[in-house]
Amino acid sequence: MRIERITASGRDRYTVTLESGAALEITDRELLRFGLRAGDVLDEQIWEQLRESASLSHVKGKAADLIGRRAMSRATLEKKLREKGASEAETRYAAEWLEAIGAINDAEYAALLVRHCAGRGYGPARVREKLYEKGVPRELWEEALETMPDPAEQIDRFLQEKLRGRIPDEKEKKRLSDALLRRGFGWGDVKAGLNRLGAELYEE
């Protein structure tokens, strides 16, 4: 199979067109690695190697784009790449490449996620749910969770913002305690927070 022409098709991308009409988009990496020029004759083995290399470069580009848009765990990145049609080998290679250059770091992402969740007023249980949901390895959870504010401080801030010095009635105490439980705070911490305001909450 002979190369009829090589044309630029975008930034660092080229389209290799064969005399048969078959075409393949490659990157400058493949262009240099294979030393391609118009008129070159490629055998089946070289053509297949070129296709595999181009596919891998494409997946790496997708991976870099995804990470460039927002931080994520390696597991989330791999899931998104597989959803876009990447093979297991391509996905693993792209993720390892990004880890090697420091673009993915699950420990740093875990700390970032914990800070974000704490800033939104989430308690420990809800933050653990988020760490699980985002694919952060469990062995990284505890170190990241150590950076969370004291739950008592978070609960006190929440109650003060909602009550502004008022003592809630029973209906409002129930509503506030339910809201805190949904945010991931433990029952004991919620009860203690209301007690500190002089709004004792008793179990039915």
C-alpha positions as CSV (number, residue, x, y, z in Angstrom):
1,M,0.0,0.0,0.0
2,R,1.4,3.4,-1.1
3,I,0.9,6.7,0.6
4,E,-0.7,9.1,-1.8
5,R,-0.5,12.2,0.4
6,I,0.0,13.5,3.9
7,T,-2.0,16.6,4.8
8,A,-2.3,18.7,8.0
9,S,-5.7,18.2,9.6
10,G,-5.3,20.2,12.8
11,R,-2.8,21.1,15.5
12,D,-0.1,18.4,15.5
13,R,-2.4,16.2,13.5
14,Y,-2.1,14.8,10.0
15,T,-4.1,12.7,7.7
16,V,-2.3,9.9,5.8
17,T,-4.2,9.0,2.6
18,L,-3.3,5.8,0.7
19,E,-3.7,5.3,-3.0
20,S,-6.5,2.9,-2.2
21,G,-8.5,5.7,-0.6
22,A,-8.0,4.5,3.0
23,A,-7.1,7.3,5.4
24,L,-5.8,7.5,8.9
25,E,-5.4,10.5,11.2
26,I,-2.1,10.5,13.0
27,T,-0.1,12.9,15.2
28,D,3.3,14.4,14.7
29,R,4.6,11.6,17.0
30,E,3.7,8.9,14.4
31,L,4.9,11.1,11.5
32,L,8.4,11.4,13.1
33,R,8.5,7.8,14.5
34,F,7.7,6.1,11.2
35,G,9.4,8.8,9.0
36,L,6.4,8.9,6.7
37,R,6.4,10.7,3.3
38,A,4.2,10.7,0.3
39,G,5.1,7.9,-2.0
40,D,6.3,5.5,0.7
41,V,5.1,1.9,0.4
42,L,3.9,0.4,3.7
43,D,3.4,-3.3,4.3
44,E,0.5,-4.7,6.4
45,Q,2.6,-5.0,9.5
46,I,3.8,-1.3,9.4
47,W,0.3,-0.1,8.6
48,E,-1.1,-2.0,11.6
49,Q,1.6,-0.6,13.9
50,L,0.8,2.9,12.6
51,R,-2.9,2.4,13.3
52,E,-2.2,1.2,16.9
53,S,0.2,4.0,17.6
54,A,-2.3,6.6,16.2
55,S,-5.1,5.1,18.3
56,L,-3.0,5.3,21.5
57,S,-2.0,8.9,20.7
58,H,-5.6,9.7,20.3
59,V,-6.5,8.2,23.6
60,K,-3.7,10.1,25.3
61,G,-5.0,13.3,23.8
62,K,-8.5,12.6,25.1
63,A,-7.1,11.8,28.5
64,A,-5.2,15.1,28.7
65,D,-8.3,17.0,27.6
66,L,-10.4,15.4,30.3
67,I,-7.9,16.2,33.0
68,G,-7.4,19.7,31.7
69,R,-11.1,20.4,32.1
70,R,-11.4,19.3,35.8
71,A,-9.5,17.3,38.4
72,M,-10.5,13.6,38.8
73,S,-9.3,10.3,40.1
74,R,-7.5,7.8,38.0
75,A,-10.5,5.5,38.2
76,T,-12.9,8.2,36.9
77,L,-10.6,9.0,34.1
78,E,-10.3,5.4,33.1
79,K,-14.1,5.0,33.2
80,K,-14.6,8.0,30.9
81,L,-11.9,6.8,28.4
82,R,-13.5,3.4,28.2
83,E,-16.9,5.0,27.6
84,K,-15.3,6.9,24.7
85,G,-14.2,3.6,23.2
86,A,-10.6,3.2,24.4
87,S,-9.4,-0.3,25.0
88,E,-8.2,-1.5,28.4
89,A,-4.6,-1.4,27.3
90,E,-4.9,2.1,25.9
91,T,-6.8,3.3,29.0
92,R,-4.1,1.9,31.3
93,Y,-1.3,3.3,29.3
94,A,-2.8,6.8,29.1
95,A,-3.5,6.8,32.9
96,E,0.0,5.7,33.7
97,W,1.4,8.4,31.4
98,L,-0.6,11.1,33.1
99,E,0.5,9.8,36.5
100,A,4.1,9.8,35.4
101,I,4.0,13.4,34.4
102,G,2.1,14.4,37.6
103,A,-1.2,15.3,35.9
104,I,-3.0,12.6,38.0
105,N,-2.4,12.2,41.7
106,D,-5.1,10.4,43.6
107,A,-3.8,11.5,47.0
108,E,-3.9,15.1,46.0
109,Y,-7.3,14.7,44.4
110,A,-8.6,13.1,47.6
111,A,-7.4,16.1,49.7
112,L,-8.9,18.5,47.1
113,L,-12.3,16.7,47.2
114,V,-12.4,16.6,51.0
115,R,-11.7,20.4,51.1
116,H,-14.4,21.0,48.5
117,C,-17.0,18.9,50.4
118,A,-16.1,20.4,53.8
119,G,-16.6,23.9,52.2
120,R,-20.1,22.9,51.2
121,G,-20.9,21.9,54.8
122,Y,-20.8,18.1,54.3
123,G,-20.1,15.8,57.3
124,P,-17.7,12.8,57.4
125,A,-20.2,10.2,56.2
126,R,-21.2,12.3,53.1
127,V,-17.6,13.0,52.3
128,R,-16.8,9.3,52.4
129,E,-19.7,8.7,50.0
130,K,-18.2,11.3,47.7
131,L,-14.7,9.7,47.9
132,Y,-16.3,6.3,47.0
133,E,-18.4,7.8,44.2
134,K,-15.3,9.6,42.6
135,G,-13.3,6.4,42.6
136,V,-10.6,7.4,45.2
137,P,-8.8,4.3,46.5
138,R,-9.8,3.5,50.1
139,E,-6.3,3.5,51.4
140,L,-6.2,7.3,50.7
141,W,-9.4,8.2,52.5
142,E,-8.2,8.5,56.1
143,E,-5.3,10.8,55.5
144,A,-7.5,13.1,53.4
145,L,-10.3,13.0,56.0
146,E,-7.8,14.2,58.7
147,T,-7.9,17.6,57.0
148,M,-11.6,18.1,57.6
149,P,-12.8,20.7,60.2
150,D,-14.1,19.5,63.5
151,P,-17.7,18.3,63.0
152,A,-18.8,20.3,66.1
153,E,-17.6,23.5,64.5
154,Q,-19.4,22.7,61.2
155,I,-22.6,21.9,63.0
156,D,-22.4,25.0,65.2
157,R,-21.9,27.2,62.2
158,F,-24.8,25.6,60.4
159,L,-27.2,26.0,63.3
160,Q,-26.1,29.6,64.0
161,E,-26.7,30.6,60.4
162,K,-30.1,29.0,60.4
163,L,-31.3,30.1,63.8
164,R,-29.5,33.5,64.3
165,G,-29.9,33.3,68.1
166,R,-33.4,31.8,68.2
167,I,-34.3,28.7,70.2
168,P,-36.1,26.4,67.7
169,D,-39.3,24.7,68.5
170,E,-39.7,20.9,68.3
171,K,-40.7,21.0,64.6
172,E,-37.7,23.1,63.6
173,K,-35.3,21.0,65.7
174,K,-36.5,18.0,63.8
175,R,-36.0,19.7,60.5
176,L,-32.5,21.0,61.4
177,S,-31.4,17.6,62.7
178,D,-32.7,15.9,59.6
179,A,-30.8,18.4,57.4
180,L,-27.5,17.7,59.3
181,L,-28.0,14.0,59.1
182,R,-28.4,14.2,55.3
183,R,-25.2,16.2,55.2
184,G,-23.4,13.3,56.7
185,F,-23.1,14.2,60.4
186,G,-23.5,11.6,63.1
187,W,-26.6,11.5,65.3
188,G,-24.5,12.0,68.4
189,D,-22.8,15.1,67.0
190,V,-26.1,16.6,65.8
191,K,-27.7,16.1,69.2
192,A,-24.7,17.6,71.0
193,G,-24.8,20.6,68.7
194,L,-28.4,21.3,69.5
195,N,-27.7,20.8,73.2
196,R,-24.9,23.4,73.0
197,L,-27.6,25.9,71.9
198,G,-29.9,25.0,74.7
199,A,-32.2,23.3,72.3
200,E,-32.0,19.8,73.7
201,L,-33.0,17.1,71.2
202,Y,-34.5,14.0,72.7
203,E,-34.9,10.6,71.0
204,E,-38.4,9.5,70.7
